[in-house]
Structure formats: structure tokens, C-alpha cells
Amino acid sequence: MEKRHYETTLVFTPILSAREREKAAQRYVNYLKEKGVAIVKKDEKLYERRLAYPIGKQHTGLYQAIEFTGAPTIIKDFSQQCNQDESVLYHITVHHDKRALQHRERLQKKAELLKKENHEQKNEQGES
């Protein structure tokens, strides 16, 4: 079956302890790996942000983004897993097509070039 590129954002409840946060973040990465999915990129730690609207009386959430490649059949199972977990306030999975991936690569290259140019300018100013 064809593998596709996905990005999932998970929003966890903010009332988790530090240990529970680590377990929650790792739980879904491990679940995807068990299903034969290749993890491309993931946030190393959860970051807290204010929600646009309250979810379950919570005004803030702990966010984690995971990028992976896998078969489309995994998405339904993964969504059910998230829905059954009380620590997950919200989740969304987005499929990235080839054009979106190419556009992202161009933006990353452009950002790297700008960063390099800024660094070179600072070095030149420091020498003057």
C-alpha cells in the first residue's frame, strides 16, 4: 500500500504532571512505531499554549506535533486511540501532498539562506 506523509497535532490537558506529560508524549510516538510508521520529525517536549476556545473547561493545552509517513489505514486507528484517551483534548491529522512538501522545502532553504546571510553580516560588522 502507498505510504503518505502526515502531520498530527495533539493537544493534551494541562493538568498532567511532569512525568505524565513525558509518558503522554511518548505514548503516541510508540503507538505509531508499533504500527510500522516511520517518524519523520516530532517535538521533543510539549509546549503550553492558550486555546482559541475552551475545550472541556480548559483554556490552555499542551501541544505536540508529529510528522510521519505511513499507510492511510493507520489514520482511523490512530484517531480512535486519541479519542479514547482522556488526556487528549483535541487532535488533528493533515495529509501533505507532494506540492506541499516541495513548498515546505523551498521555504526551509530560503530561511537557511537568510539566516546564513544575517550571520555573515553580523560577522562583517563585528570585524569593522
Secondary structure, DSSP 8 states (H G I E B T S, - for coil): ---EEEEEEEEE-TT--HHHHHHHHHHHHHHHHHTT-EEEEE-SS-EEEEEEEEETTEEEEEEEEEEEEE-THHHHHHHHHHHH-TTEEEEEEEEE-HHHHHHHHHHHHHHHHHHHHHHHHHHHHHH-
